[in-house]
Amino acid sequence: MTASLPAEEEALAIQTIEMFEVVTQSNPLDSESLEILKEAYFKLNRQKEAVATAKRIADAYVQTGKLSSAILEYESILQSAPEDPEVRNALASIENRTLSFTNPPPEPAPEPSPELEPESIPSVESRADSGVVSALKNLDDGRTAMRKVFVDGKHIAPNDFDTHWTSPDPAETLKEPGDPFLQTLVDKQILPLDTALRLIAERSHLCYLPLEKYDVDLELARGFPRDICLRWCILPFDRMSKTILVATSNPFNERATYELENYNRQVSKANRFVWYIASPPELVKLLRKTFR
């Protein structure tokens, strides 16, 4: 069934399935991870599992109120299985649900990513440009959300937060990864790592991914600017079609998101980024290996 797929790609697809089955079991409403899982099943020509995963995606959309997305997902299933009774019943249920509202509320639109004017978009080489630095200063590096999680949540003292939170200089060229805030909390014996990661995952609604069990694509990571990855301790670790998976221990960092997406626009790559939470020690270890 998979004879036409190169052995390396087949092995990667199998590993992806093993990893993302675990991820999606822990967070069944994570439609983006489910999409990655579905694509891996399709690559291996495992149609039954791919369709089952598509149904899980549609159900996740229904449960999160994204009915139009659910309808599109169900209709895509019907293209290959037009008489599937489960899908037909699900579509009928959605239709009845929408008809019960005179003016159904629109699906929440994602907040627009801040963008610079075209003439202000920097080249990779102009990192120290004052306009870029100024623009980044208007974005939150995660401090606000992190403070709410740890201080307002009464997990650490305000003084501990203020003492150990650092904001790197966007114009600085680094040779080593920056110190992740969570790692500092652990090193100073302020908070256990598993507790810190759990709190971040609960607040961000992102999935935790154990990078030590993942076959990280180091060449993909090296295709992104060293400074951005080291400064914010982020790692693009795999590609699924036009989706790039990125690991971080600070999922609230608007500056990191902006820099990565801005670079992506410059090099004309039609990719989207899906973020996952990773353990800081694993991130730092892989960043050093990638950019040594």
NORZI-V412489 format. One line per field, one symbol per residue. burial: # if it has 16 or more other ideal C-beta (glycine too) atoms within 10 Angstrom, else .. Layout:
burial=???
This chain:
burial=...........##..##.##..##..#..###############.#..###.##########...##.###.##..#......#..#..##..#..........................##....#....#..##..#.###.###.###...##...##...#..#.#......##.#######...##.#..##.###.##.####.#..#.##..##..##.############.#..######################.........###########.##..##.
